[in-house]
């Protein structure tokens, strides 16, 4: 049995931190930018769209290069250099972000995040198979889980730091105040982030513990797979063009004209909401009375806007669903064609990879969608009427939930007696929960509404115990947990619903390594190509959240979480069917003979 290279693994997992820090920080950027730049829910989701689109573009470029040069670029550079180059490219994105903030332009910020994520794409394409290769392939998911635990530390810290940078303090800031906030601290933040990228590149590049990971194997041409992915890309572009163009049509001009007629009333209403803070009951009563009067005046205008928006929203949702259908239908069709003639299809000839590509697409989509739409959900009356500046502790707990689960899964990556592992699987998630709560409290936020979330953590611990570190079993059990949590959230409100939706993070926590391990199993020389295809499917984080955002504009933010139910259901299906697919190829990661922790 191949021993784990712990020295290299320790250095490798440092890069996992940055992916989580920036990605989770987007959950704070979204409600902030929605108010600061006066965006609707779909437009605010363009932050995620730009970020996760970059993963698709970066991985597609690597595939095209390998086709033209007949050699895998990551294999040519080696895993080590590829990660270093990716970190330096992300540093360039941080510099672009600084320029965009200086210009106070939303679309410039999207470009900056896109460049940062392009670097992440190269890092992820290299880091995932690298982690699996540093030990026994059967236990590769445990090493990816360990990296995921560090990644989740970044997802926990990210929202708190980003919130502090944007709002300047942990105290509540109303929506009117947000529009007048300076962005100077964001520049400081990204100067710091850029320097961290450069520092991590130096650490990784000069480390003697990390092997080069160079592979000189020539790549078999995969023209059919390339043409299929280019066709899917073209169809996605065609689907998104009408969505973006709809924001420049005649209907939008009429909406803008109507909105301008009561902008003064809206501004006054925001001022009154700010004035309401800290007022006595008597003085607050007068303010509330005036607020109600203004709301009555603007009701007719809002109805007129809603009437104009409805056909637009329906059209946008239709095209977004078409984009989703391109991926969901296109990939299985490709695999079906490959099953008849494998020549030219490369890694796409393997059904576990194609179904795994869909699983990664759905997994990243649901993980990001819950976190990105959670802020808007918490603003609703039945969920506490929280302001954009008050959602940070809930966002931190959501992403912290991923850390809680991953720390549990990471225990299996270490060689130790089973009795000690059982103890650590109890201690690790509880410690992670305490860390999340402590960091949130140290940031000046009220953690009292989150104290009973410990019950959800205990449930997650039980699910992890019965999963027994088997990738397919783990994925199935946690998918079922996700479905149940989302259904409970949809059927309730208040604290119970909030806890249920936060538990989506617990359900997602250790899905990625399970999906990745099962998807690349048995690919052999196509492993790196398959890894690139899987990273490409991080695109799900750019498509599914906007779909939920658009659905929220139509049926309401609470009901829109039905999207999450569907996503978790597919992940359960993948977990169920992939076992039989791998067994037909004489691959079994689920038997009791499989030993973890090496």
DACORJO-V346400 format. One record per residue. RES is the residue in three letters. OMEGA is omega in radians with two decimals (NA if undefined). NEAR is the number of other ideal C-beta (glycine too) atoms within 10 Angstrom. D_FIRST is the distance of its C-alpha to the first C-alpha in Angstrom with 2 decimals. Layout:
BEGIN
<<RES	OMEGA	NEAR	D_FIRST> <RES	OMEGA	NEAR	D_FIRST>>
END
This chain:
BEGIN
<<UNK	-3.11	9	0.00> <UNK	3.12	12	3.80> <UNK	-3.14	10	6.36> <UNK	3.05	21	9.49> <UNK	-3.03	17	12.56> <UNK	3.11	16	15.02> <UNK	3.10	14	17.96> <UNK	-3.12	22	17.94> <UNK	3.13	19	17.30> <UNK	3.11	14	20.27> <UNK	-3.09	19	22.50> <UNK	-3.01	27	21.55> <UNK	3.10	21	22.47> <UNK	-3.10	16	25.98> <UNK	3.13	26	27.08> <UNK	-3.11	24	26.33> <UNK	-3.04	20	29.30> <UNK	-3.14	24	31.86> <UNK	-3.13	23	31.11> <UNK	-3.09	25	31.83> <UNK	-3.09	22	34.81> <UNK	-3.08	26	36.72> <UNK	3.14	27	35.88> <UNK	3.08	28	36.91> <UNK	3.09	27	39.93> <UNK	3.14	26	41.15> <UNK	3.05	30	41.87> <UNK	3.11	27	44.53> <UNK	-3.05	24	45.76> <UNK	3.11	27	46.52> <UNK	3.09	30	49.12> <UNK	-3.11	26	50.41> <UNK	3.12	22	51.03> <UNK	3.11	23	52.49> <UNK	-3.05	21	55.24> <UNK	-3.10	19	55.56> <UNK	3.09	15	55.92> <UNK	-3.10	11	57.48> <UNK	2.95	17	54.88> <UNK	-3.03	15	54.32> <UNK	3.12	22	51.03> <UNK	-3.13	24	49.84> <UNK	3.12	19	50.81> <UNK	3.12	25	48.96> <UNK	3.07	29	45.79> <UNK	3.04	23	46.06> <UNK	3.08	25	44.18> <UNK	-3.13	29	41.05> <UNK	-3.14	22	42.03> <UNK	-3.08	21	42.25> <UNK	-3.05	24	39.05> <UNK	3.00	28	36.80> <UNK	-3.12	23	38.68> <UNK	3.09	23	37.47> <UNK	3.14	25	33.84> <UNK	-3.11	25	34.98> <UNK	-3.13	15	37.12> <UNK	3.14	26	34.53> <UNK	3.10	25	31.78> <UNK	3.09	21	34.46> <UNK	3.13	16	35.53> <UNK	3.14	24	32.04> <UNK	3.13	26	31.96> <UNK	3.12	14	35.48> <UNK	-3.13	17	34.70> <UNK	3.11	25	31.73> <UNK	-3.10	19	34.13> <UNK	-3.09	10	36.94> <UNK	-3.12	12	35.01> <UNK	3.13	11	32.61> <UNK	3.13	16	29.82> <UNK	-3.09	26	27.82> <UNK	3.11	20	29.42> <UNK	3.09	28	26.36> <UNK	3.12	22	24.37> <UNK	3.11	16	27.37> <UNK	-2.98	19	27.69> <UNK	-3.12	18	24.00> <UNK	-3.07	28	22.58> <UNK	-3.13	21	23.99> <UNK	3.14	17	27.54> <UNK	3.11	23	27.66> <UNK	3.11	30	27.16> <UNK	3.13	24	29.79> <UNK	3.12	19	32.22> <UNK	3.11	27	31.74> <UNK	3.12	25	32.62> <UNK	3.10	17	35.69> <UNK	3.08	21	36.80> <UNK	3.06	29	36.61> <UNK	3.06	22	38.76> <UNK	3.09	16	41.26> <UNK	3.09	25	41.31> <UNK	3.08	24	42.10> <UNK	3.09	16	45.03> <UNK	3.10	19	46.22> <UNK	3.12	27	46.08> <UNK	3.12	19	48.33> <UNK	-3.13	15	50.82> <UNK	3.13	22	50.90> <UNK	3.08	20	51.56> <UNK	3.13	13	54.31> <UNK	3.11	10	55.87> <UNK	-3.10	12	55.47> <UNK	-3.13	14	54.22> <UNK	-3.10	16	51.88> <UNK	3.02	12	50.90> <UNK	3.08	16	50.18> <UNK	3.09	25	47.73> <UNK	3.12	18	46.05> <UNK	3.11	16	45.71> <UNK	3.11	23	44.23> <UNK	3.10	29	41.60> <UNK	-3.13	20	40.89> <UNK	3.07	20	40.19> <UNK	-3.09	29	37.97> <UNK	3.04	30	35.89> <UNK	3.06	23	35.76> <UNK	3.10	25	33.88> <UNK	-3.14	28	31.60> <UNK	3.11	26	30.95> <UNK	3.12	28	29.62> <UNK	-3.09	29	27.53> <UNK	3.12	24	26.00> <UNK	-3.13	30	25.35> <UNK	-2.96	30	23.28> <UNK	-3.07	24	21.75> <UNK	3.11	24	20.22> <UNK	3.09	25	17.95> <UNK	3.12	26	17.41> <UNK	3.13	28	16.05> <UNK	-3.09	24	13.67> <UNK	-3.09	18	12.53> <UNK	3.12	22	11.90> <UNK	3.12	23	8.44> <UNK	-3.13	18	6.39> <UNK	-3.12	17	9.55> <UNK	3.13	22	9.86> <UNK	-3.12	25	10.56> <UNK	-3.12	24	12.63> <UNK	3.14	30	15.78> <UNK	3.11	27	15.34> <UNK	3.05	30	15.37> <UNK	3.08	31	18.29> <UNK	3.11	30	19.84> <UNK	3.05	27	19.78> <UNK	3.10	27	21.60> <UNK	3.10	29	23.78> <UNK	3.07	27	24.77> <UNK	3.06	22	26.10> <UNK	-3.10	27	27.64> <UNK	3.01	28	29.42> <UNK	3.06	24	30.82> <UNK	3.12	21	32.51> <UNK	3.12	31	33.75> <UNK	-3.11	27	35.29> <UNK	-3.05	23	37.00> <UNK	-3.13	25	38.02> <UNK	-3.12	30	40.71> <UNK	-3.14	26	42.24> <UNK	3.13	21	42.52> <UNK	3.11	24	43.76> <UNK	3.12	30	46.28> <UNK	3.13	17	47.57> <UNK	-3.09	20	47.90> <UNK	-3.01	24	49.75> <UNK	3.06	22	51.96> <UNK	3.13	14	52.46> <UNK	3.11	11	52.12> <UNK	-3.13	20	50.58> <UNK	-3.10	11	53.98> <UNK	3.08	15	54.91> <UNK	-3.10	22	56.28> <UNK	-3.04	20	58.25> <UNK	3.12	18	57.97> <UNK	3.13	18	61.26> <UNK	-3.14	18	60.05> <UNK	-3.10	20	56.82> <UNK	-3.11	13	58.86> <UNK	-3.12	8	60.43> <UNK	3.02	17	57.37> <UNK	-3.10	9	56.75> <UNK	-3.09	16	53.43> <UNK	-3.12	12	53.46> <UNK	3.09	16	50.58> <UNK	3.09	21	48.36> <UNK	3.10	17	48.96> <UNK	3.13	12	47.92> <UNK	-3.07	21	44.78> <UNK	2.94	25	43.71> <UNK	3.11	14	44.63> <UNK	-3.13	13	42.21> <UNK	3.12	22	39.49> <UNK	3.10	20	40.04> <UNK	3.08	12	39.73> <UNK	3.09	17	36.46> <UNK	-3.13	25	35.09> <UNK	3.12	15	36.22> <UNK	3.12	13	34.86> <UNK	3.09	22	31.38> <UNK	3.11	21	31.49> <UNK	3.12	13	32.41> <UNK	-3.10	15	29.69> <UNK	-3.07	20	26.98> <UNK	-3.07	15	28.58> <UNK	3.13	9	29.08> <UNK	3.11	16	25.77> <UNK	-3.14	8	24.01> <UNK	-3.04	12	20.73> <UNK	3.09	24	20.37> <UNK	-3.08	16	19.33> <UNK	-3.13	10	21.85> <UNK	-3.13	21	19.72> <UNK	3.03	14	22.21> <UNK	-3.08	19	21.76> <UNK	-3.11	8	24.53> <UNK	3.04	11	24.08> <UNK	-3.10	13	27.44> <UNK	3.03	22	27.86> <UNK	3.11	15	29.40> <UNK	3.12	15	32.68> <UNK	-3.04	23	32.73> <UNK	-3.11	12	36.48> <UNK	3.10	19	36.74> <UNK	3.12	22	34.18> <UNK	-3.12	20	36.02> <UNK	3.12	13	39.42> <UNK	-3.14	21	38.28> <UNK	3.07	22	37.06> <UNK	3.09	13	40.27> <UNK	3.10	13	42.32> <UNK	3.11	21	40.63> <UNK	3.14	16	41.29> <UNK	3.14	11	44.93> <UNK	3.09	16	45.46> <UNK	3.10	21	44.08> <UNK	3.14	10	46.55> <UNK	-3.12	13	49.36> <UNK	-3.07	19	48.57> <UNK	-3.13	19	48.59> <UNK	3.13	11	51.75> <UNK	3.13	15	54.16> <UNK	-3.12	20	52.55> <UNK	-3.13	12	53.14> <UNK	-3.11	10	56.55> <UNK	3.12	17	57.75> <UNK	3.13	13	58.01> <UNK	-3.07	8	60.74> <UNK	-3.12	13	62.90> <UNK	-3.14	8	66.40> <UNK	3.13	14	65.22> <UNK	3.08	14	63.29> <UNK	3.10	9	66.47> <UNK	3.10	13	68.48> <UNK	3.13	18	65.93> <UNK	3.13	10	66.18> <UNK	3.13	9	69.98> <UNK	-3.14	14	69.96> <UNK	-3.13	16	67.55> <UNK	-3.11	9	69.79> <UNK	3.12	11	72.73> <UNK	3.10	18	71.25> <UNK	3.13	9	69.08> <UNK	3.11	10	71.56> <UNK	3.13	15	71.18> <UNK	3.11	14	67.40> <UNK	3.11	12	67.55> <UNK	3.12	15	69.95> <UNK	3.10	19	67.68> <UNK	3.10	17	64.74> <UNK	3.14	15	67.08> <UNK	3.09	17	68.14> <UNK	3.08	16	64.53> <UNK	-3.13	14	63.97> <UNK	-3.07	16	67.29> <UNK	-3.11	14	66.35> <UNK	3.05	11	63.83> <UNK	-3.14	7	65.35> <UNK	3.05	13	68.66> <UNK	-3.11	7	70.68> <UNK	-3.10	6	71.22> <UNK	-3.14	7	74.75> <UNK	3.12	12	73.92> <UNK	-3.13	14	70.78> <UNK	3.12	10	72.93> <UNK	3.13	11	75.04> <UNK	3.14	15	72.03> <UNK	3.12	13	70.48> <UNK	3.11	9	73.82> <UNK	3.11	13	73.97> <UNK	3.12	17	70.36> <UNK	3.12	9	71.22> <UNK	3.13	11	74.28> <UNK	-3.14	16	72.29> <UNK	3.10	12	69.72> <UNK	-3.14	9	72.58> <UNK	-3.07	11	73.95> <UNK	-3.06	16	70.68> <UNK	-3.11	10	69.85> <UNK	3.09	11	71.80> <UNK	3.12	15	70.17> <UNK	3.10	13	66.72> <UNK	3.11	10	67.67> <UNK	3.10	15	68.85> <UNK	-3.14	17	65.61> <UNK	3.13	11	63.59> <UNK	3.11	10	65.68> <UNK	-3.08	16	65.04> <UNK	-2.99	17	61.32> <UNK	3.13	12	60.58> <UNK	3.09	11	60.79> <UNK	-3.12	17	58.83> <UNK	3.13	19	56.05> <UNK	-3.14	11	55.95> <UNK	3.13	15	55.73> <UNK	3.13	23	53.01> <UNK	3.13	19	50.90> <UNK	-3.11	13	51.43> <UNK	3.07	19	50.14> <UNK	3.10	23	47.14> <UNK	3.05	16	46.27> <UNK	3.08	16	46.73> <UNK	3.09	21	44.20> <UNK	-3.14	20	41.77> <UNK	3.10	12	42.57> <UNK	-3.14	19	41.87> <UNK	-3.03	21	38.20> <UNK	3.13	14	37.81> <UNK	-3.04	11	39.58> <UNK	-3.08	16	38.80> <UNK	3.08	23	35.01> <UNK	3.09	15	34.96> <UNK	3.10	12	37.75> <UNK	-3.14	22	35.71> <UNK	3.11	20	32.80> <UNK	3.10	11	35.37> <UNK	3.14	16	36.85> <UNK	3.14	23	33.49> <UNK	3.13	13	32.78> <UNK	3.12	7	35.94> <UNK	-3.04	10	35.19> <UNK	-3.08	13	31.81> <UNK	3.06	12	33.28> <UNK	-3.10	18	33.76> <UNK	3.09	24	31.93> <UNK	-3.09	27	28.59> <UNK	-3.10	27	26.14> <UNK	3.09	26	28.97> <UNK	-3.09	22	28.56> <UNK	-3.10	26	25.65> <UNK	3.13	19	27.19> <UNK	3.12	25	24.29> <UNK	-3.09	27	24.93> <UNK	3.08	24	28.71> <UNK	3.07	21	28.72> <UNK	3.06	28	26.23> <UNK	3.07	27	28.72> <UNK	-3.14	23	31.38> <UNK	3.09	30	29.22> <UNK	3.10	25	28.69> <UNK	-3.11	26	32.42> <UNK	-3.12	26	33.41> <UNK	-3.13	30	31.03> <UNK	3.13	29	32.19> <UNK	-3.10	29	35.69> <UNK	3.12	30	35.92> <UNK	-3.11	29	34.25> <UNK	-3.10	27	36.74> <UNK	3.12	27	39.66> <UNK	-3.13	31	39.62> <UNK	-3.08	31	39.47> <UNK	-3.11	26	42.06> <UNK	-3.12	29	44.55> <UNK	3.13	26	44.21> <UNK	3.12	27	46.71> <UNK	3.11	23	49.34> <UNK	-3.08	24	48.80> <UNK	3.10	21	49.46> <UNK	-3.11	18	52.76> <UNK	-3.07	14	54.14> <UNK	-3.10	7	56.57> <UNK	3.11	11	54.67> <UNK	3.02	20	51.62> <UNK	-3.14	18	53.48> <UNK	3.14	10	55.21> <UNK	3.04	20	52.98> <UNK	-3.10	22	53.88> <UNK	-3.13	27	51.46> <UNK	-3.08	25	51.17> <UNK	-3.04	22	50.33> <UNK	-3.06	25	47.25> <UNK	-3.13	27	44.84> <UNK	3.11	27	43.69> <UNK	3.09	26	42.89> <UNK	3.11	31	41.08> <UNK	3.12	29	39.11> <UNK	3.10	26	38.21> <UNK	3.13	29	37.17> <UNK	3.04	31	34.75> <UNK	3.08	31	33.90> <UNK	3.07	31	32.92> <UNK	3.09	30	30.03> <UNK	-3.14	29	28.98> <UNK	-3.14	29	29.38> <UNK	-3.09	31	27.03> <UNK	3.07	30	24.42> <UNK	3.06	28	24.39> <UNK	-3.14	30	23.65> <UNK	-3.09	29	20.72> <UNK	-3.14	26	19.41> <UNK	-3.10	26	18.94> <UNK	-3.12	24	15.69> <UNK	-3.07	27	14.23> <UNK	3.10	17	14.48> <UNK	-3.14	13	12.79> <UNK	3.11	12	15.71> <UNK	-3.12	9	17.22> <UNK	-3.13	9	18.05> <UNK	3.11	8	21.71> <UNK	3.10	11	21.63> <UNK	-3.13	17	19.96> <UNK	3.11	12	22.78> <UNK	-3.12	13	25.34> <UNK	3.12	18	24.09> <UNK	3.01	19	24.15> <UNK	-3.07	14	27.84> <UNK	-3.02	13	28.59> <UNK	-3.14	23	26.94> <UNK	3.10	27	29.04> <UNK	3.08	16	32.16> <UNK	3.12	13	31.76> <UNK	3.11	25	31.30> <UNK	3.12	23	34.47> <UNK	3.13	11	36.38> <UNK	3.12	17	35.39> <UNK	3.14	29	36.61> <UNK	-3.11	20	39.82> <UNK	3.12	11	40.39> <UNK	3.12	19	39.96> <UNK	3.12	24	42.27> <UNK	3.12	15	44.82> <UNK	3.09	11	44.70> <UNK	3.08	19	45.52> <UNK	-3.11	14	48.69> <UNK	3.09	23	47.94> <UNK	-3.10	12	48.89> <UNK	-3.11	18	45.82> <UNK	-3.14	9	47.88> <UNK	-3.04	16	47.48> <UNK	-2.99	23	43.68> <UNK	-3.11	9	43.47> <UNK	3.06	10	43.09> <UNK	3.09	23	40.23> <UNK	3.11	14	38.10> <UNK	3.11	11	38.62> <UNK	3.11	22	36.73> <UNK	3.12	19	33.87> <UNK	3.08	12	33.71> <UNK	3.11	15	33.63> <UNK	3.11	25	30.70> <UNK	3.12	18	28.84> <UNK	3.12	11	29.51> <UNK	3.12	19	28.26> <UNK	3.14	26	24.99> <UNK	-3.11	14	24.60> <UNK	3.09	9	25.12> <UNK	3.02	20	22.77> <UNK	3.05	14	19.81> <UNK	3.06	26	17.62> <UNK	-2.99	19	17.53> <UNK	-3.12	32	18.62> <UNK	3.12	23	21.29> <UNK	3.12	17	22.61> <UNK	-3.12	27	22.80> <UNK	-3.13	29	24.69> <UNK	-3.10	21	27.02> <UNK	-3.12	21	27.95> <UNK	3.03	27	28.59> <UNK	3.09	26	30.59> <UNK	3.08	17	32.76> <UNK	3.13	25	33.20> <UNK	3.13	28	34.37> <UNK	-3.11	19	36.82> <UNK	-3.13	16	38.32> <UNK	-3.11	26	38.68> <UNK	3.11	26	40.44> <UNK	3.09	16	42.75> <UNK	3.12	15	43.72> <UNK	3.14	24	44.44> <UNK	-3.05	18	46.60> <UNK	-3.11	10	48.55> <UNK	3.09	15	49.33> <UNK	3.10	15	50.49> <UNK	-3.03	10	50.61> <UNK	-3.12	14	47.95> <UNK	-3.14	12	46.22> <UNK	3.13	19	45.85> <UNK	3.11	24	44.72> <UNK	-3.13	20	41.99> <UNK	3.14	20	40.95> <UNK	3.04	26	40.67> <UNK	3.13	24	38.87> <UNK	3.00	26	36.34> <UNK	3.07	27	35.47> <UNK	3.07	28	33.50> <UNK	3.14	28	31.58> <UNK	-3.12	30	30.89> <UNK	-2.87	30	29.73> <UNK	-3.05	30	27.61> <UNK	3.10	32	24.08> <UNK	-3.05	30	24.89> <UNK	-3.11	26	24.07> <UNK	3.11	28	20.26> <UNK	3.13	32	20.24> <UNK	-3.08	31	22.57> <UNK	-3.13	26	20.84> <UNK	-3.13	26	17.34> <UNK	-3.07	28	19.07> <UNK	-3.10	28	21.41> <UNK	3.13	27	19.16> <UNK	3.07	25	16.69> <UNK	-3.10	18	17.08> <UNK	3.11	20	19.44> <UNK	-3.10	10	17.77> <UNK	3.11	15	20.44> <UNK	-3.04	23	22.42> <UNK	-3.13	22	20.03> <UNK	3.10	24	22.24> <UNK	3.10	27	25.35> <UNK	3.09	26	24.18> <UNK	3.11	28	23.47> <UNK	3.10	27	27.03> <UNK	-3.14	29	28.43> <UNK	3.10	26	26.86> <UNK	3.09	29	28.25> <UNK	-3.07	26	31.52> <UNK	2.96	26	31.73> <UNK	3.02	27	32.04> <UNK	3.11	28	35.59> <UNK	3.09	28	35.78> <UNK	3.10	29	36.49> <UNK	-3.11	27	39.57> <UNK	-3.07	29	40.91> <UNK	3.08	30	40.35> <UNK	3.05	32	41.82> <UNK	3.08	27	45.01> <UNK	3.10	21	45.32> <UNK	3.10	29	45.22> <UNK	3.12	29	47.59> <UNK	3.08	24	50.00> <UNK	3.10	23	49.75> <UNK	3.09	22	50.54> <UNK	-3.07	19	53.68> <UNK	-3.03	14	54.78> <UNK	-3.14	13	53.87> <UNK	-3.04	12	53.09> <UNK	-3.12	21	50.04> <UNK	-3.09	20	49.28> <UNK	-3.09	12	49.32> <UNK	3.14	23	47.27> <UNK	2.98	26	44.10> <UNK	3.08	15	44.12> <UNK	-3.11	22	42.03> <UNK	3.11	28	39.14> <UNK	-3.13	17	39.41> <UNK	-3.12	13	39.06> <UNK	3.13	29	36.03> <UNK	3.12	27	34.10> <UNK	3.10	15	35.12> <UNK	3.14	18	33.56> <UNK	3.05	27	30.25> <UNK	3.10	19	30.30> <UNK	3.13	16	31.09> <UNK	3.14	26	28.17> <UNK	-3.11	24	25.76> <UNK	-3.00	13	27.41> <UNK	-3.04	14	27.52> <UNK	3.12	26	24.20> <UNK	-3.14	21	22.31> <UNK	3.11	9	24.45> <UNK	-3.12	19	24.21> <UNK	3.13	21	20.40> <UNK	3.06	13	20.54> <UNK	3.09	10	23.02> <UNK	-3.14	12	20.45> <UNK	3.08	7	17.90> <UNK	-3.12	17	15.86> <UNK	3.08	14	15.51> <UNK	-3.00	24	14.28> <UNK	-3.08	17	16.81> <UNK	3.13	9	16.01> <UNK	-3.14	7	15.68> <UNK	3.12	7	12.49> <UNK	-3.11	15	10.79> <UNK	-3.14	11	9.55> <UNK	2.99	20	10.65> <UNK	-3.14	18	11.04> <UNK	NA	17	7.97>>
END
